[in-house]
């Protein structure tokens, strides 16, 4: 596991975009695992800017997203499909037939998870998986648990995660209580994992996840065992790891 220190959020975003750009340039038909949330936004803006400058071509890549809220349609402004479309997919020359997320509109959890697992198996190994880090150590929507999950599953979100995501909704009551998420085994199977982290409010969990014991109670701690994990965090997020 390699940890790179960024000066601030913008520097973190630029460094992360550098790695993703290199992946696309070296393998134009690569499979990218993508994440949502506020932290990757700067990285996506950087990628769009590079596309607009003619430096990147997204036409051959395949993308698979980590997760999706259960019960939200694609046109719901809080769905992760909507997020990805607004911040990346609609702004570059990506082939929409090669863009995949769990189907949040599928009410039957077993069916939804099975279908997404079939998609993940069909696209093959993820070349680079982008991740954020939750305040409780979750990656994707893999919450603290008694064991590490394997493949796509339906998760009931913790109260802390609901409160953290409430800023995107009118009220906390509107935040969906369940989500479909890629499992830890799938994430760990990626050739490279890239984690972006920003802010002093993440300092405690950064220290716990990457310098503490490996435990499913801190899901991100499993990344200590990944053969090619890269952490890019700003100075505030690394402030307790001196």
N, C-alpha and C positions, 0 to 999 in steps of 0.2 A: 504494500500500500504506500503510495506517494502522496504527500501533502504539500500543496503549493499555497503560499501566502499571497493574497492580493491586498492592495492598499485599501480598496473600498469596493462598493457594489459594482461600479462601472468597470473597474479593473478586473474584478472577478468574472463579470459577464464577457469581457473581451477575451480573457484567457480561455474561458470555456468555449467560446465561439471559435477560437483558434484551433482547439482540438477537434471539434466537430467538423470544421471546414477541412482540416487535414484528412479526416476520415473519408469525407465525401470525395475529395480530390484524388486520394489514393485508391479508392474503390467506389466508382460512380454508381454502382448498383448495390450499395451496401444496405443493410437493415439497421435502421435507427430505432432505438427504444426511447420514447419521449415522455416527458413529465409536464404536469401543469402546476399552477400555483404562482405566487408572486415572484419567487426567486428566479425562475428561468426566463422571466419576461425580457430582461436585458439581453440575455443570450440570444433569444429569438429575434429581437430587434437588430442585433449585430448581424445575424445570419441573413435577414431580409436586406439589410444595407449592402452586404457583400454580393447578394444576388443582383440587386439593382445596379451595382457597379460592374456586373458582368463577370464576377470572380467565381461564382458558384452556380452549378446546374443541378437541380433537384429532380430532373425528369425521370431518372432511372431508379431512384431510391425507393425503398419500402419503409413504412413507419408502423410501429406498434406502440400504442400508448399503455401506460401502466394501469390505468383505472378509469372508472366512470361511475357516477352516482346512479344508484338504482332508482328508476322511476322518472328520470328526466329525459325529455326528447331532445333531438339534435338542435331544434330551434329555440330551446330554452336557454336564455342568456347565461345561466349558471352551469349548464352541462359542459363537460370537458371537451366534447366534440366542438361545441360553439367556441370555446376558449381557443382551441387549436386552430380552428378555421380563421378566427379573427386575428390571431397573433402570428400565424405562420402560413397555413395551407393556402389561404386566399391571396397571399402576397408573393408567392413564388410559383415556379412552374412544376409543381408536384403533380403526379398522376393520382387523382382522387380514388381510382380503383385499387391503388396500392397503399391506402391509408386505412388503418384498422384500430378500432377501440372496442372494448366490451360493449355489448348492446344493453344500455340502461333501460330500454323500453321493454325488454323481455322480463315479464313478471316471475317466470319460473327460474329460480336461481340455478338449479342443477342444469337446466337447458342452456342458460346464458353462459355459464362457466364452461360447459362442455364445448359449446360452439367456439368460444374464444381460444380454448386450448387447442382445438383442431386448427384454427388459423395460425396460432403460434408454431405448432408443429410443422405446418405447411410452409411457412416462410423460412424456417430454418433458424440457425444460430443468429442471435442479435450481435451485430458487430460492435455497437457502442450503445450502452444504456445510460441515459441521463436520469439523474435522481436529485430530488431535494431531500431535506431532512426535517421531519416533524419534531415538535418540542418534546414529545415523549419517545423519540427515537424511531418513529414509524418511517418506512420507505414504501412508496406507493401508499396503499391503505392497509399495509400489514401492521396491525396494532400490536402492542405488547401482549404476549400470550405465554402459554406454558410450553409451546413447541414452535419450531420454525415450520411455516407452511410450505407446501410444495408448488402446486400449480394454481391456476385461476380459481378463486373462491369468492363467496359472498361474505362480507364482513359487516358486523355491527360496529359503527364508529364509537370511539370512546368519547366521553363528555368533553375532554380536553380538546380533541380534534374538532368536535362540533363547535365549540366556542372559538377555536382558532379560525375556522372557516366561516363563522357567522358574519365576519366583516364583508363578505361578498354577497350576503343576502340582506333583505330588508330587516328581518328579525332572526334570532337564533332558532325559533320554532320552524322556520322555513327550510332550514338545512336538512337534507335527507339523512335519515338515520342509518342507511345501509349503502354499500357500494360494492361493485365488482372490482377485484384487483388481481393483478398478476402476482403469482406466488414467489416466495423467496428462492425456491429452487430455480425457477425460470430466470429471475434476476441474476442469480449467481452463475448461471450458464452462459451469460453474455461474455463475449471475448474481452470487452473492456467496460468498466463501470466508471462513470464520471459523476461525482456528487458536487453540487454547487450549494454553498452555505453563506449566508450573510446576516450580520446583525449581532449585537451583544446579547440579545435575548436567546440566541442559540449557543452561547458559550458553554453553559453547563452540560447540554446534551452532546456537544461536540467532544468534550473531555470524556464523558461517560461512554459514548459510542466507540470512539477510536483509541482511547487510552485505558479503558476499563475492561472488565471481563466480558467474554462472549456469552451472551445469554438471550433467549427469545423474549425476555422482559425488556430488552433494548434491541429491537429487530435489526437496526443498522449495524450493530456490533459484529454481525456475521461477515460484514465486508472486510474485516481484518484478515479473513481467510481467502479473499479473492486474489487470484493470481495477477490481476492487472487492474487494480482499483486506484483511481486518481481522485483526490479530494482537492477542490479549489475553494478556499474560504477566505473571507476578508479578515483584516486585523481584529475587528471587533469580535467576530465569531471564534477566533483563536486566542482571545485574550486570557483565557484560563488554562492554556496549554503551554505556558512558558516553561 
